[in-house]
């Protein structure tokens, strides 16, 4: 499992703040464009850490990418 952390900075700048996370979501515009990174899968008894975080890129409700960082890197470098 990969450790996930997110760094944020306020709209006026300043120092960044870091936080450990199991799930991250970045939304653009009216949330119709978003990128999520999820380090866990399942629910209840099947809830467990992923071997590699799942990255999803969604545009207007359509998933345009869903996979690991290695898969995203391969797609971008193709």
C-alpha positions in Angstrom: 0.0 0.0 0.0 1.2 3.5 -0.8 1.0 6.2 1.7 -1.2 9.1 0.5 -0.8 12.6 1.6 -2.3 15.8 0.3 -0.8 19.3 0.4 -3.1 22.3 0.2 -2.6 26.1 0.1 -5.2 28.8 0.6 -6.4 31.0 -2.2 -4.2 33.8 -0.8 -1.1 31.7 -0.8 1.0 31.2 2.2 2.5 28.0 3.6 1.2 24.6 2.4 -0.5 22.2 4.8 0.0 18.5 4.6 -2.4 15.8 5.7 -2.3 12.0 5.4 -5.3 10.6 3.5 -7.0 7.4 2.4 -9.2 9.2 -0.2 -8.7 12.5 -2.1 -11.0 14.4 -4.4 -10.3 17.4 -6.4 -13.2 19.1 -8.1 -13.2 21.7 -10.9 -16.0 24.1 -12.0 -19.3 22.7 -10.9 -17.9 19.4 -9.7 -18.6 17.9 -13.2 -14.8 17.6 -13.6 -13.0 15.8 -10.9 -10.0 13.6 -10.0 -10.1 11.1 -7.2 -7.4 8.9 -5.6 -8.6 6.1 -3.4 -6.3 3.9 -1.3 -9.1 1.6 0.0 -11.7 -0.7 -1.6 -14.8 -2.6 -0.5 -17.3 -2.0 2.3 -17.9 -3.5 5.6 -16.2 -6.9 5.9 -14.5 -6.5 2.5 -13.0 -3.1 3.3 -9.2 -3.2 2.8 -6.2 -1.3 1.6 -5.5 -1.4 -2.1 -2.1 -2.6 -3.3 -1.9 0.5 -5.4 -4.2 3.6 -5.2 -7.0 3.8 -7.7 -6.9 7.1 -9.7 -10.1 8.2 -11.5 -10.5 11.2 -13.8 -14.2 12.1 -14.5 -15.5 14.6 -17.0 -19.2 15.4 -17.1 -20.1 12.1 -15.4 -18.0 10.0 -17.8 -14.9 8.2 -16.5 -12.1 9.0 -18.9 -9.4 7.2 -16.8 -9.5 4.6 -14.0 -6.4 2.8 -13.0 -3.1 3.0 -11.1 -0.4 5.6 -11.3 1.7 3.2 -13.4 -1.2 2.8 -15.8 -1.8 6.6 -16.0 1.9 7.1 -16.6 1.9 4.5 -19.4 -1.1 6.1 -21.0 0.4 9.6 -20.9 3.7 8.4 -22.3 2.1 6.5 -25.2 
